[in-house]
Each structure stands twice: as C-alpha cells, then as structure tokens.
Amino acid sequence: MRSMTGFGRAVVERRGNRVVAEARALNQRFFELKLNVPRGWGEHEAEIRKLVQSVVARGRVEVFVKHVTLKPPPARLEVNDRLANLYVSELHRLGKRLHLNGTLRLEAILNRPEIFHVVEEEHDSAEAIRLAMTALSRALRAMDAERTREGASLKRDFGRRAKKIADAIPKIETLAAQTRAEVMANFDRRVRELLHNLPVDEKRLYEEAALAAQHGDISEEITRLRTHLDGLRRLLVREGPVGKSIEFLLQEINREVNTMGSKSQNAALSQLTVEVKAEAEKMREQVQNVE
C-alpha cells in the first residue's frame, strides 16, 4: 500500500551540465501529469510520461526539470576575409584621395563586428536529456520511498480500525440476540394482557412474536459485514494500487452499519453501531490518500 502524496529531488552533474529534477505527487482520483521542463524538450514528453507512470498509477504528479551549464560553451572566431580586404582597400583609396599621411594599422578594422564574429557552439542536448532522465528516475525513487513509508503508516491504521470493527461484531450479535428475546417476551406479555382471559393460540402467538422480532433482525447485515472485513484485510496485504477497491469496500461496510443502526431497538446496540460507523468513516477519509 502506498500513499498518493510524496516528494523527491535529485541533482546530477556531468561534463559541465547540471540537471535538477523534482517530482511531487498529490491526491487525485485519476492520473494527471504536469510537466515543467526546459524549452525545446517537448518532444521528450512521452518518454518522461512513461517513466512517471512506471512509478505512479493514480494521482496528480508535478515534474520540474532544470538544466544549467556550469561552463561557457566552446566558441570559435569567424573572420570575414572578403569584407576585411574591402575595408583595407577602401581605406587605402580614401587616404590617397584625401592626401593623408600615415600607415594603415590592424587597429583600423579590429573593432568592426561585421568582420570579426564570435560564434558559440551549441550544447549537446542529447547529453542533457540523458542526465535529466537519470535525475528524474532518482527523484521518482525518492518520492516513491516517501509514499511507501506513509502508505505503511496508513496500512497499520487501517488494520487497527478494521480490528476494532471485527471485535465489535460479537458484541453486536449478543445485543441483537438479547433484543430479539426482549421483543418476543414483550410481545407475548402485551398480547396476553390484551386478550386477558380469552383462549390463546400458542403457535400463532409465537409466529406473530417472531415476525415482530424479525423487523429488527440484523443477522444478514452482520454476515455481509464480516465478508467485507475479510476482503479489506486481503486488500491490505495486496501489492499494487488498492485505493479504489478499499474505497468501495468501505462504502459497503458503511451501508451495512447504517442498516444495523436503523433496525436497532436497543440503546446499547445503537451506541455500538455509532462507534463502528465512526471507525469506518475515519478509514473512508484516509483512503482518499491511498493509491
């Protein structure tokens, strides 16, 4: 069992590249992925989605990836020889025309950006992507470890609450049996008081009393409640996503307990069903955080 919430972060550095990856999982009924990656990495979204879904089956996952270069990219100097020759030729021509004395030096064209141009080489994006996938894998493992730890805590809590409900069932059965006997006794007493000295059909009286007691019979609900608890215990030890299955069983458990409460004709039994319902409701709140 795993929780749907968790966070993981990883940093990977290699060959002048640093990649920071963060993964955050949040509660949500279905799977949703929100990506925040460097511009130009959109073509790798399917690969990232596949990696995330190998770890998360349900919930909202927010992935953040940042790429930083730790050293300037390699550069080269491009010289426009043709344009430089034109500059020199025209400067010589202009000097003669204007009768200027002096020697033409290299400084005359050094500050011309159209002649000398520094070009930065592009980084190898494939290397950055490889680092990003490595960093994201580590972040997802860290996030999943946190989800597993929280899931183990939820599992223990579910186990304790399920045991409380199971321990309450024998008490419920005892109180239900007492209530049934009391209903039949009260029915017999009231009928005899009403009939007074008139002859009584014992068999018919018993049948009517049994019918009256049957209105408060919860034996079927108890049987179904036990079945649902057995199913819940099996889910608690099953591998993989179990949140939706547990949620369904808790709805059924809640339905049976509500029916018991509505049929109850005994104050102690009513109080016990309220306590059982409280345990089931706690689990229904917590299962929203189970994958």
N, C-alpha and C positions, 0 to 999 in steps of 0.2 A: 504494500500500500504506500502510495506517495501523495504528498500534498501538492496542490496546484500552484503554490507560491514558493518562490525561491529566487536567489540572485547569485550570479557568478561573474568573475572578472579575470582576464588573463592578458599578459603583455609578452610579446615575442619580438626579439631584436635579431637581425642578421644582415650583414653586408650593407650597412648604412641605412637599413629600413627598420622602423619600429611600428608595430601594429598593436593597438589596444582594442580588445573585444569585450563587450559586456552583454550579458543575457539576463533578462528579468522575466519571470513567469508570474502571471496574475490570474485570479479567479475568472472564469468564463465558462459558460455551458458548452460551447463548441470551440474548435481550434481556430485561432487567428494569429497571424504573424505580422508584426510591424517592423519594417527594416529602415535603418538609418546608416547608410554606407556612403563612401566617397563617390563623387560624381564620376560617371563612366563605368561604374561597376554593375549597372543594371542587368547586363547580360548574364551575370553570375547569380541572379536571384533564385533561379530554380535549384541550383546546386546548394545554396545556403538553406533554402526551404527544406530540401530533402534531409540535410544534416540536422536541422532543428527538429523535424518530425520523427527522426530516428530516436529522439530522446523524449519528446513531449507529444502526448496523444490528444490532450484536451486542455483548453485554457488559452489565454492571451499571452503571447510571447513577444517581448520587445527586444530587438537586437540592435546594438550600436557598435559600429566598427570605425576606428580612426586610424589613418595611415600618416606617419610622419617620416620625412627623410632626415637622417642625422648628419649628413654631409652634403655639400653642394654637388649637384650633378656634374659630370665631366663636360668640359667645354672645348670648343675649337675656334680659331680665328679665321674668318673668311676675308680675303683681300680681293677687291675688285680691281685687278691689274689694268684692265682697259680704261676704266674711269680714272685711275691714278695717272696713266700716261696722258690722258686728255688734259687733266689738271696741269701737269708739268708743262706740256706743250703750250697750253694757252697762257700759262704764267710767263714762259719764255717770250712768247709773242707779245704779250702785253708789256713786258719790261722793255723790249726793243722799241716798241711803238711810243712808249712814254719816256724813252731815254733814261731809264732807271739803272743806276749802278748797283752792284751787289751780287752776291752769289745766292742762287736758289738752294735752300736747305730743306732737309726732310721735314722739319717742323711745319713747313708750309701746308702739308697735306695730312699731318698726323691727327688733327682734330676734325677731320671730315668723316662723320659716321657712315656716310654712304660708301666710303672706300674701305674702312676697317669695321668689321661687324663680328661681334662675339656671339656664337651660337651655342646654347646649352643643349646637351644631349638629353633625350627623354629617358626617364627611368624605365626599367623593365617592369611593366605592370604585372606580368605573369608571376614574378618573384613575390610581389606584394600580395597578390591573391593567394599564393601558396601559404604565405605567412598568416594571412587573415584566416584561412580555413583552419590552420593549426591553432591559432589563438582562440578562435570561436569554439573549436572542439574542447579545448581546455576549460573555457568559460562555461560551456554547457555541462561538462562533467562536474564542475564546482557547484553549479546551480542544482543539478540533479542530486548531488550528495546532500545539499541542504533540504531539498524536497523529500528525500528519503528519510532524513532524520526527523523532520516534522511529521512525516507520514507514520513513522514508528510510534511517535507520541500519540497521534490520533488513534492508531490501532489499539494501543493499550487502553485509551479512554473508552473506545467503543466496547472493548472486551469487558471492562468493569461495569459499564452501564447495561450491557446485554446480560451479564450475570445477575445484576440486581433484578432485572425483569424476570429472568428464569427462576430466581429464588422466591419471587413473589407469587408465582403460579400455584404452588401447593397451598399457600395461604388463601389465595383466591378460591381454589377448589373447596377448601374446608369451609370458608364463609358461605360459598354458594350452596353447599350441601346443607349447612345449618339453616340458611334462608329458606331453602326448599321445604325442609321439615317443618319450619315455623309456619310457612304459608299453608301447608296442608293441615297442620294442627289448628291454626286459627280458622281455616275454612270449615273444618269439621265442627269446631266449637260453635261458630256463629250459626251454621245451618241447624245444628241441634237446638240451639236457643230459639231460633225462629220457628222450628217445627214443634218444639216443646214435647208434648205427649203423643204426637202423631207418629204412626209407624214409619221407620226409615229403611230405605233400600241401601244396605251397606255397600254393595258393589257399585251402585250408581253414585253414591256419595263419594266413594274413593275415586272414581273416574273423574267426577267434577272437580274434586280437590287437586288431582294430578294435572288436570287441564289448566287450572288456575296457576299452579306452580310452574307449569311449562312456559308460561309467558315470561318468567324470569330465568329460564334455563340458559346458561352460558357455556355449556359443555362443548358445543361446536366451535365457539369463538376461542376457547382455551386450546382445543386441538390445533386449530389453524395458527394460533399464536406460537405454539411450540414448534410447528413446522417452519414458520418464518424465522424464528430464532435459530433453528438448526441451519437454515440457509444463510443467515447472517454470519454465523460462526465459520461456515465454509468459505464465504467471501473474504473474511478477514485474513485467511491464510493463502488465498489465491494470488498468483503472480499476475502482474499487468494491471491495466486500468479497471477499477471496480466501482468507481463513484456512482455511476448511473444505476448499476444493479443494486447497490446498497440503498440508494435513494428510493428506488421502487419498493424494496422490502420494508423500509421504514414507513412508507405510506400505508402499506398493508397492515403493519403492526399497529399503527395509529388508528386505522379503521376498526380493527378488532377490539382495541382497548376502549374506543369511543362507544362501540356497541355494548360492551360489558357495562360501562358506566350508565348507559341509558336504560339497561334492563335491571340494574341493581335496585333491590328493595331493602338494602341493609346499609346503615351509615358507615360501618367499618369497611364494608366492601367498596362502597363509593369512594372513601378516602384512599383505599389501596389502589384503585384504578387511577385516581388522580396522580398518585405518586409514580405509578408505572408510566402514565402518559407524559409526565414531566421528563423522565429519562429518555423516552422516545423522541420528544421534542428537542432535547439537547443534541441528540445524535442527528436529527434532521437539519439542525443549524450547522453542525460541524461537517456534515457530509458535503456541503456546498464547496468545501475546500479540498475534497478528495478527488484525485484524477480518476 
